[in-house]
Amino acid sequence: MTTSYNEIKNLIQQHQAIQAHMKFLINSLSTISTQSNQEVSYSMPLKDRIALYRWSLYDFREAIQLQIELDDRIFLGSSSTEEILREHQRIREQIDITIRLAENAVYHNISQEELNIYSLNIIEAVNKICESIGQHISKEDNLLKQSLNIHIIS
């Protein structure tokens, strides 16, 4: 991994932006929650709320894709490249599956009970994605900080 100090600093800052995006996604999950003890009552049907949330997932997928492309450039040639690429692939797959769940809930004529199940599955999937990405970012940040220390010492 031969990267400059500024590239490393930039990637760490972008990881922070992704973490903020994940926080937004998690906070927004309440809009598609079917819990009966919700503090907020929605005038919009659940199907429409899932449709809106799906747009957040599209935006997130795009942000993650851009982040992954940057990661791939920076970590190219590092000893961790294969593991990082496998994790990137798993993250992409998790996001695509979650988007398909939301699309299925929106585009198919399903019962309210099925819609509630889709909602719970989306919530669970988003939480898993954010956990996976959080762990992945932590690993990458540690690698970057090690590289940063090497740059400072050299």
Residue pairs with C-beta under 8 A, 6 or more apart in sequence:
1 74
1 75
1 76
1 77
1 78
1 143
1 147
2 77
3 11
3 74
3 147
4 151
5 148
5 151
5 152
7 74
8 74
8 144
8 147
8 148
8 151
9 148
11 70
11 71
11 74
11 140
11 144
12 141
12 144
12 145
14 67
14 70
15 67
15 137
15 140
15 141
17 63
18 63
18 64
18 67
18 133
18 137
19 134
19 137
21 59
21 60
21 63
22 60
22 129
22 130
22 133
22 134
24 56
25 56
25 57
25 60
25 126
25 130
26 126
26 127
26 130
28 53
28 56
29 53
29 122
29 123
29 126
29 127
30 38
30 40
31 42
31 49
31 52
31 53
32 46
32 49
32 50
32 53
32 119
32 122
32 123
33 119
33 123
34 46
34 116
34 119
34 120
42 49
44 52
46 112
46 115
46 116
46 119
47 105
47 106
47 115
50 102
50 105
50 106
50 115
50 118
50 119
50 122
51 102
51 106
53 102
53 122
54 99
54 102
54 103
54 106
57 95
57 98
57 99
57 102
57 126
58 99
60 95
61 92
61 95
61 96
61 99
64 91
64 92
64 95
64 133
65 92
68 88
68 91
68 92
71 84
71 88
71 140
72 84
72 85
72 88
74 144
75 81
75 84
75 140
75 143
78 84
78 143
80 139
80 143
84 136
84 139
84 140
87 132
87 136
87 139
88 136
90 132
91 129
91 132
91 133
91 136
94 125
94 128
94 129
94 132
95 129
97 125
98 122
98 125
98 126
98 129
101 118
101 121
101 122
101 125
102 118
102 122
104 110
104 118
105 115
105 118
105 119
105 122
110 118
